[in-house]
Amino acid sequence: MKERPANSRVQHGDPSCADYGCKRQECLEARRRKQKRNKLLRTTGRPGMVSAQRAAAHLAKFRQAGLQDPEIVSMLPVGRNTFYRVMRGEPLTRTSEQKILSVPAPASLREIRTLAAVDATGTHRRLRALMWIGWPAGVLEQRIGVHKSWISRSFRAQTRVTQAVEARIRALYDECWNLQPEHAGVDAGEAEDTRVYARSQGWHGPLSWDDDTIDEPTVAPVTDALAPVTTEGGNIPARWLMGESVDLVRIEDRREVLQHLYEWTNDTTTEIAARLGVTPAAAERQWERIKERAATDGRRLWRRAYIPRERTLKQDEMEEAA
């Protein structure tokens, strides 16, 4: 049994976790699948190990972008030893090769060529603000050029980030802070799930932060909203509609509120979307889905609220109406 290194990134569910002596079922099953796959590769004349040529060429792009080795390692879903074995040209497993190739190489950082680190407060606030408006973590990770789950890991453990990473996230924030994810090809359902999650965590959107102070740890977000009260017990949608400061965390509650606003108020789609913190297109799609679902149950939904005319009727129109 191998000894697990102190800085090991192996997680439960990885085949290597069982090699370190873990007895969890998911780890043992992952190792069995790996062994079965390796046996298949051997019997079909395809070795489990591959040349490091493709992976090394891919990692060379990271160096060419101005990143130094420790920072590259922090962006990859493989460990430091694997990184240096690849750079030395030693063979690696097909799985490791796939993991390395799955991380997109970042664009050239030009002037950022240092490992100097800065406080991560502003970086985390920018990422959370983007998620607040619906940008999924996976999409942000692809755009930043880091491995999957880097954002959640950074939120949990990192209090400082390198200047190179900070520069990429700052540029991404400047590009996307006022851009709806759905308009950039993000799945509407995934964007909505991200918004719900961000609000449940108490995060704040871009308009709550001043660009001049977003990096200062002691500065609080600017918001006029009342502090949310407990969402335990009671009818949350009804309490929200009555004006209580409660959070609509559950998707079912948000759907019930949206249906009520469409059926029984004079609010436009834009106004309803603004009240719920979503885009008008997302609100309209959700309303159409609610009507379709009701139709399958034999019910018909429509806008029952009185919509006043924009002008008064002329005499001839009144006579015609009569």
N, C-alpha and C positions, 0 to 999 in steps of 0.2 A: 504494500500500500504506500502510495506516494504521500509525502508531507505537503500539506497545503501551504503555499507561500503566504506571508502576511499581507501582501498587496494583491492577492489573487482576485480576479474579476469573475471567476466562475460562479454561476448562480445555480440554484436548484432547478432541475430540469435539463441541465447540460450533462452530456455524457461524462465529462471530466470530473463532475462532482462525485459520481459513484467511484471513480478511480481514487479519489481522496478518502474513501471510506464511508461516504454518506449512504445510509440505508433507506432513504425515502423512496417510495414506489416510483415516483416520476423520474428520479435520477437513475434508478436501476433500469427502468423501461427505456430511457434515452440511450443508455449504454448498450442495451440489447439491440436496439434499432441500429445503432452505429456499427456494432459487430456484424449484424446481419447484412448491412449494406456493404461493408468492407469485404465480406465473404463473396457477395455477388460480384463486386468489382473484380476481385481476384479471379473468380471462375470464368468471367467473360473477358479476361485479358486487359482489364483496365485497372491499373494500380491505384491504391488509395492515396498515394503521395503524388504530387505533381511538381513540375518545375516552378521555380520562384520567378521566372522571367516576367510573366504578366503582372503579378502582384508588385514586383520591384519597380516595374515601369510606371505603374499606377502611383505608388508611393513617391516616386521621384517627382511627380507633379506637385505634391505637397511641399517638397523642399524648394522647388522652383517658384512656388507662390510666395516664398519668404518665411515659411514656418520652420521652426527648429524641431529637432527630434522629440524632445519631451512633450511638446505641444501636439505633435502629430500623434503620438502614442495616446494622449488623452482623448483624441477624437475617434480612435479606432475601437471596434469591439473585440480586439485581440490584445494580448499582453505585450509588455516591453520586449521580452525574450523572443517572441514570435516575430515582432517587427525587425529586430536586428538579425535574426536568422534569415529573413527574407532579403534584407539589404545585403547580406553576405552571399546570397545566391544559393542558400541551402534549400532543399525540397521542403514543401509544406503540404498539409492535408488539403483535400479539395474543399472541405468546409471552411477552413481558415482562409483559403483563397477567395471563396465566395463572400465571406464577411468583409474582407479588405476591399474587394472590388465594389461592394454595395455602398460604400461611403464615397459620395461625389467629391472630387478634388475641388478645393476652393479657388476662386479667382485670385489673381495676383494681388498681394497686399501692398505692394510697392513700398511705401515708407515705413510700414509696420514690420520690422525685422528684429523683434526683441521678445524675450520671455518675461519682461517686466510685467508684474501683475498689478491690477487695480481692484478697488472694492467692487463687489458684485452687485451692490444694491440697485444701481441704475439698470444694469443688464437684466436682472430678474424682474424689475418693474416693467421694463419694455416688453419682455417676453410675456408676462402675465397680462399686460394691457392688450397685446395682440390676440392672446387667447380669449380675452374678455369679449372682443368683437367677433370671435369665431374662428380664428386661425388655429387649426389643430397642431398639437406639438410635433407630430410626425412630419407635417408639411414644413413647419419652421425648421426642423432639424435638417431636412433635405436642402432647404435654401441656405442655411448657415454652412452646411458641409460638415456635420458631425454625425456620429452614429446614433442609431435608434435608442431612445431612453436617456440620451445625454441631458435633456432639459430637466426631466424629473430628478435625475441624479444630482444635477447642479443645484436645483432648488433645495434638496435635502442636505447636501454636504458641503457645497462650495461657498465660501464667503469671499473669495477672490477669484478673478478670472484674468487671463492674459490680455494684454492690450490688443493683440491680434483678434481674439474672439470678441472682445468688447467692440472693436471697430466694425466687425462684420454685423453684429447684432444691432448696433446703432444705425448702420446704413440700411439694414432690413426694416427697422422700425420707421425710419424716415420715409421709406418707400411705401409701406403698407398700413400705416396708422389710420388713414382715412379711406382705405380701400376695402370694400366688402369681399370676404373670401369667396362667396358664391360667384362674384363677377370675375374671379381669377381662376375658375375651374374647380374650386373645392366643392365636394358633395354637400348639398344643403343640409342633409340630416347630420352629417359629421360636424358641420359648422355649428349647428344648433346644439348638439350634444356638448361641444366644447364651450359654448356660451353658458349653458346651464351649469356645467362643472365649475367654470371660472367664478360664476356668481355664488355658487354654493361654498366656495373657498374664501369668499369675501374679498376677491381681487377687484381692481379698479381699471376702468378704461382709459384710453389716451387723454380724454378731455379732463380727467382728474389730476393730471400731472402737468406742471410747468416745465418746459424744456430747459429752463435755466437752473431748476432745482431738483429735477428728477433723480439726479445722482447723489443727492445729499441724504444720508441715512436718517437725519433728524427731522426732515420735512415730511409732513403728513399730506395725504391726497386732499385735493380741494373738491368737496362735494356738498351739495345742499340737501342730500337725502337724509331722512331721519334714520337713526340707528334701528335696524330691523329688530322686531320683538320675536319672541319664540314662535316657531312654526309647529310646535307640538300641540296636538289636540285641536278640536274645532274644525270648522269648514274653512280651509285656507283660502280657496277661491272667493268665497262669499266675504270673508274678512278683508281680502285685498280689494274687492270691488267696493266695499264700504269705506275704504280709505285708511285701513289700518296698515302700519308699516311692517308687513310680513314679507318674507322671501318666497317667491314661487320657484321652489327648487325642483319639485317633481314635475316631470313632463306632463302627467295627467292633469295637474292643477293648472299649468300654463295653457293647455289645450282647452280646458273648461272655461277659463277666463276669456281666451280669444273667441271662443264660440259665443259667449254672452255679449261681448263687445260688438261682434258682427251682427248678431240677431237683434239686439235690443237698444243699441245706441246709434246716434247720428254720426259717430266718428268715422272719418274716412280711413281707408287702408293705411295711409301714411301716418295718421294720428294713432291708430291702433298699434302699428309697428313701433312707433316712438315710445308708447307707454310700456310696451313689453321688451324694448331694447333689441329688436330684430329689424331686418330690412323689410320694406314693403313687399318685395317679391316673396320673401320667406313667409310673411304673414298671409299673403294671398294663397300661396300653395297649401299652407296648413288649413286654411278655411275650405279650400276645394277638397282636401282629403277628408275633412270632417263631414262635409256634405255627401261625399261618395260613400263613406262608412255608414252614414245614417240611411242612405238610399238602399243599401244592401239589407238593412234591418226593416225596410218598409216604411221609413219615416222620411219626411221632406223638410229640409231646413231652408229658410230664406231670411232676408233682412226685413224684419217686421217693423222697425222703427220708422217714424214719419220723417220723410226727407222734405223740408220746405222748398218751395219753388224759388228760383233765384230772382224772379220778378213777379209782379202782380199780373193777374189775368186781364186782358183787354175785354171790352164789353162783348164783342162778338165771340170771343173765346169762352166767356162765362155763359152766353146763351147756348153755345155748342155743347159745353159741358153739361148744362142743365138738360 
